[in-house]
Amino acid sequence: MKLSQVLSLLSLTSISLAQTNFTGDVISGYPVITSLDLSDVPSNTVSRYWIVAAVQQGSIPIYLPILVARGSNSSLTSGRKLSLSASIHGDELNGIPVVQRVFRQLNTTISSGDFNGTVIGIPTMNPNGNQHNQRNYWTSTGNGFYTNLNRIFPGQSIADGGSITDNYASTIWNSVWGNLSNVDVAVDLHTLSTGSIGPLWAYADYRLPYVQRLAELAQPDIIKIDPGEPGSVETTFVDNDVPAITLEIGPAKNWNATLIDRAEAFVYRLMEDLQMMTSPSSGSSNGTGVVQIDLSNTYRATNFSSVTATRTGWVQPSVGVLEDVTEGQEVGTVYNSWGDVVETLTAPVTGRVLQVRYDPAIEMGAQVLDIAYNATESG
């Protein structure tokens, strides 16, 4: 496909939503589209598509892989539409196998005709960041510029004056998610940023109905009851009355098998709760028709408090992830190059440790750990 054709398609991608538009190109056996209309997707099967989200310097298109599991013919009206997205930050990888595994499972079961709903999966939302082995999207503007894609949704098309990254977000929002027409519930899968370890935890804005249920179905270690981050995938959905959460799955750049397994199991509980599955395939309803949730190990927090170093040196945390701490408790030590103690770190609040820095090299002002706490009641 010529560059002029790609640019023309990108300028139209946010407004041409009446049908699935195929470019005629096929990559690795899968067609390239410029917009997705779920009514065009074959029923009782998993379909794979590519969509051009941007064109980089050198006329190199960025193709996003799109998976669509559509149930029975009637499921577009009788069932719910779920979005699963991962790796909008290029160093956050644990969500990728979650999406892949769910669709692998759906590929073996959806042909029965019993699946009542549609699932859209984007396993790698930021291939540019994946390629650069870092969080943000790099553009060649000026001397190079990094953009956090999870702060610019729903984006803005090139035709409306948007930048390449604005248009990137707009393509996903309008041409994959159909400006909400293709999504009823959304889960955006993340991990911590590079340099820290942490558990399975969720951001959830309880102000919108079903968000609390959505977060609790994940049975996470911590739920952060949170008003959201403007421009993030989660908050943009919630602001448009679509229940959504951000699910954080442990550390960056490290596939944590246990946490990945837990996140995958959550998706099956969610699909059952949405009545997309006609039988309790996840076994979580115990035949009652109501998905059972175990929150016995879940800590609810309203706030985070960071412990930061004021001295440069080498840090040794003395507490671990999910450990309960009390205000004033020693939580770490900073040493200089001679091995002398130059700072003793203490907990500013009583709560539960959310994340801990594993890189011992520390500079003044850098974060060592986060403590989750409930400002309104005990966790």
N, C-alpha and C positions, 0 to 999 in steps of 0.2 A: 504494500500500500504506500503511495506517495506521501511525503510529508504534508503537502498541501491538503490532501484528503484527511489526514489525521487531524490537522489543526481545524479544518472545517467541521469534522465530527465532534471535536472537543468543544467548539463554540456552540454546537447544537445540543450537546448531550444533556444539558440541564433543562431544556424546554421540549425535547422530543420524547414524550413519555407514553404516547398512545399505544405503542406496540414494542415488542422486542426487535431492535434494529440490528441486523447482521451486516458486518462489513464485507463479508465474502472471504475474509482471511481465516485460515485454520492454523493453529500453532500446537504442535505435539498432539494433533488429533482432535483438538477442541476449538469450537468456533469463537471468533472475536465479535463482541457485541458493543453497541454504544449506549443501549438502554435495555432495561429488563421489565417485561410485562409478564407477570406470573401466569396469566391466562394462556400464554403461548408455550409455557413449559410443559413437557409431557407429564401426565399423571402417573402415579405409582412407580416412580423411578427417581434416581438421582442424576441430575444433569450437571455438566461442567462447562463453564464459559470463561473467556478472558474479557476484560474490559480495559480500555486505554484510559488511565487516570491522568497522565501528563506526558509531555514529550521533553526529554532532557536535551541539554546542549549536545550537539553532534547528531541531532535528529533521531535520538534513541527513545522509543516509546517505553513507558512503564506500564506493564500489563499486570493487572490484579487478577488472581484466580478467584472465581465465584462458583460456589457449590449451591445447588438448589435441590432440596428434597421435597417434591410435591406429592401429596397423598392422593386420595381418590378424586374423581372428577368433581364431586360436590364439595370437596374440602375447602376450596377457596372461599366459599360462603358459609359453610358449616363449621369450619375449623379455625384455629388461630394461626398467626404468622409470626414466627420467631426468628430473630436475627442473632447470630453468634459471630462475633468479630474478635480478632486477635492481632497482637504485635503491631499496633499503631505506633508504638515506640520500638525502634529496630533492635534494641538489646533485650527486649522482653519476650522471651521465647516459649515459656511454659504453656501459653494458651494455644499455640500452634498444634501440638499433638492432641489437645482436647477436641478441637474442631475436626481434625482429621479422623480421630477415632469415632466420634459421634456419627460422622457421615459414612465411615466404613461399616458401622453397625446398621445404619439406616439402609445402606445399599443391599444388605442381606435380608431385610425384613419388609421394606416398603412395598415390594412387589405383590404382597398378599392382598393389597387393596383395603386393609384395615386402618391405615394411618390417616387420621383426620386432621390435616393441617399442612403447613408448609414451613420449611426451615431454610433460611438463607445463611450460608457460611462464607466468611472471608478470612481464611487462615493466616494470611500475611497482608496486612493493610499497608505496610510501609516497606516494600522491597528495597527502596533506596536506603533506608536506615539499616536494614538487614545487611546490605552489601557493604555499608560503611562501618558495620559492627558498632553502631552507636544509636542513641535514643532518637535523635531528631532527623528531619528531612533536609538534606543538603542541596542547595541550589548554587549555580555558578555566578549568580549576580554579584557584581563588584569583585571582591577577592574571595567570594564564597560566603554563604549565609546559611545558618541553621534555623529551621522552624519547627516548633512543637505542633504537630498536626492535631494533637488533642486539646488545642486551645482555639481553634479557628472554625469549628463547625457552627452552622451548616455550610459555610463557605460562600463563595461568590464566583460566578462564571467569568471567563475572560471577556465575554460580550458585555457584561455588566461592570467591567472595570477591575476585576479581581486579578491577583497575582497568580503565578503558577501553582503555589500551594493552596491559595483560596479556591482555585478552580479544581484542584485535586479533591479537596473536601466536598466541594459542590457536586462533583461527579459521583462520589459515593452516596451522598445524601439524596440526590435527585434521580440518578440513573440506576442505582442499585437498590436503594431503599425506597425509591419512588416517591420522595417527599412525603413519607409516612404511609403511603398507600400499600406498601409491601411489608409493613412491620406493625405488629400489635404489641409485642414484648421484645426487649433487647437485653443482651448480656454482652458487655465489652470486657474481654479477658486481658489482664495485665500481669506484670510482676513488679517487684521493687526495682528501683534503678540500680545500675551496676555499682557494686561496692558494699551492699548490705545483704543480710539474710533476714528472713521473716517467715510468717506462717501463711495460712489461707485466710484471707480476710476480705471484707466487702465494704465499699462505700454505698450508702443507701439514703435516699431522700424520702423520709417517711411521709412527707406532706402529700404525696400522690398515692391514691389507693393501689393496692397490690404490691407496691415496692417493698413494704415490710415483709410480706409473705415471700416475695421473690428472694430477698436476702436470706431469710430464715431457711428456705429450701436448700440453700447452699451448705447449711450447717457449718459455717466457718468458725475459725478460732476467735475472731473478733469481728463485730459489726460496727463500723463507724457511721453513726447517725449524722448525716451531713447534708448541708444545703446545696452542695454541688460546686463544680468549678465551671464558670462561664466558658463556653466554647468547647467543652469536652463532649465526647460522644454521649456519655450517660446523661449529662445535664441538658443537652440539646434535645434529646428524646423526652426527658421528663418535662421540660419546659413546654413541649408540644403534646403533653398528656399521654405519652407512651411510657408505661412502666419500664424502668431500666435500672441496672446496677453496674458498677465496676467491680469485677472480682479479681483480686490480686492473688497470684499463685506463686508465692515464695520468691526466691532470688532470681536475678537476671542471669542470662547466659549459662544456665545450669538446669537441665531437665530433671526436676525433682519428681521421681516416679510416684511417691506417696501422694503428694499434693495434686499431681496431674490426675491420678486415679480418683481422688475425691472430687475434683472439679468435673470430671466426666460423669461420675455418678450423680452429681447435682443436676446435670443437664437432663438425664433420664427422669429424675424426680420431677423436674420442671415440666417436661413434656407430658408426663402423666398427670400432673396437677392441672395443666391446661387442657386436659382431655384430648390430647392429640393421639395418645395411645389408647386403644379400646380395651386393653387388658393390662394388668399391673406387671409389665415386663421387667420393671426394676425391682419388683417384690416389696416395695416400700409401703404399699397400702394395706398389706395383710388381708386382702380380700374385702376391706370395708368400703372401698371406693374413695377414701380420703387419704391422701399421702401423709404418712406419719413423719414428724420431724423431731429430731433429738437435738435439743439446744443445751444439754447439760454441761457441755464444755465450751459454750459460746459466751464471750465477754462482750457486753454492749458498752460502747463509749460514745461520748459526745464531743470529745476534744483530744488533741494530741499535744504533748509537750516535749520539746526537743532538748537534749543535753548536748551542748557544744563545748568544744575546747577553746580556751582563751590563750593557750600556749602551743607553739609548734614543737613537734617531736614524734614520739612513738607511743601509741595508745594501747592499753590493755583493758578491755571491758571486763568487769567482774560479775556481770549478770548475763543471762541468756534470754533468748526469745521466749515469750509467754510466761516469764517469771514475774511474780508479783513483787512490787517494791513499795516502800513507804517513803514519804517525803523526808529528805535529809539523809537517806541511806547512801552509802558509798556504792557507786556503780562502775567506776573505772579510774584508771591512773594514767597520767601522761609522764613519760620519761624523756630526758634529753639524751643526746648522743653519748654521754658519759654513764648513763644508767641512773642518774639522779632523778628523784621524783620532783617534777616541776609543777604538777597540778593534780589534785584529787577531785574527781568528778562526783557530784551527788545528785540524787533524784529531786527535781523541783516539785513533784507532786506524788501522791499515792495512786498507784494504778498498776497496769500490766504492760510489760515490755513488748512493743510491737516489732521493732526492727533494730538490729545491731550491726554496726560497721565491722566488716571483717578485714579491711585494709588497715594495717597498723600505722602506716605513714600518715600523720595528721598535721594540718596547718591550722593556725589560729583562726577561729570563726567557723571551723568545719563541724558538721554534725557527727556525733558518735552513736547516739541511739535515740529512739522515739519511745515515749511512754503514752499509752492510751489510758484515758480516764473518763469517768462520768461526772460531769460538773453538777448534775442535778440529783443524783442518787448513787449509792454504791453499785459497782459493776456486778 
